[in-house]
């Protein structure tokens, strides 16, 4: 995973979970798209929410994490 300086970082450190400390989210657009997709799951279903995120160019690993593993979502 690449950080802001273009260096590769370990996945655990990039996720912010290695030390139990969460980083502040910096991508507001992706946050809003994810929130919209998650909120639409009860009415539209998981498949449509996943299609929406793919259409909006949300990275696949992020979409899978938030849609399939809700306990891995970041706390707002």
C-alpha positions in Angstrom: 0.0 0.0 0.0 1.4 3.5 -0.8 1.3 6.4 1.6 1.2 10.1 0.7 4.9 10.2 0.1 4.8 7.4 -2.5 6.5 4.9 -0.2 5.2 1.4 0.4 3.9 0.8 3.9 2.9 -2.5 5.6 -0.8 -3.2 5.2 -1.3 -3.4 9.0 0.3 0.0 9.5 -1.6 1.5 6.6 -4.9 0.2 8.1 -4.0 1.9 11.4 -4.8 -1.2 13.4 -1.3 -2.4 14.3 -1.1 -0.3 17.4 -4.9 0.0 17.9 -4.8 3.7 16.8 -7.1 4.8 14.0 -6.1 7.5 11.6 -8.4 10.4 10.5 -10.0 9.7 7.2 -8.8 12.2 4.5 -10.8 11.1 1.5 -14.2 12.8 2.2 -15.6 11.8 -1.2 -15.0 8.1 -0.7 -16.4 8.4 2.8 -19.6 9.9 1.5 -19.9 7.3 -1.3 -19.4 4.4 1.2 -21.9 5.9 3.6 -24.4 6.1 0.8 -23.8 2.6 -0.4 -24.0 1.1 3.2 -27.3 3.0 3.8 -28.8 1.6 0.6 -28.1 -2.0 1.4 -31.5 -2.6 3.2 -33.5 -1.3 0.2 -31.3 -2.1 -2.8 -29.2 -5.0 -1.6 -25.6 -5.8 -1.4 -25.1 -6.4 -5.2 -26.5 -3.0 -6.1 -24.4 -1.3 -3.4 -21.3 -3.0 -4.7 -22.1 -2.0 -8.3 -22.6 1.6 -7.2 -19.2 1.7 -5.5 -17.5 0.1 -8.5 -19.1 2.7 -10.8 -17.9 5.5 -8.6 -14.3 4.1 -8.7 -14.1 3.2 -5.0 -11.1 0.8 -4.7 -12.3 -2.8 -4.7 -10.5 -3.7 -1.5 -12.3 -0.9 0.3 -15.7 -1.8 -1.1 -15.3 -5.4 -0.1 -14.1 -4.5 3.4 -17.1 -2.2 4.1 -19.8 -4.2 2.4 -18.8 -7.8 3.4 -17.1 -7.1 6.7 -19.1 -4.4 8.6 -17.0 -4.9 11.8 -14.0 -3.6 9.8 -15.5 -0.3 8.9 -14.0 2.8 10.3 -15.9 4.8 13.0 -16.9 8.3 11.8 
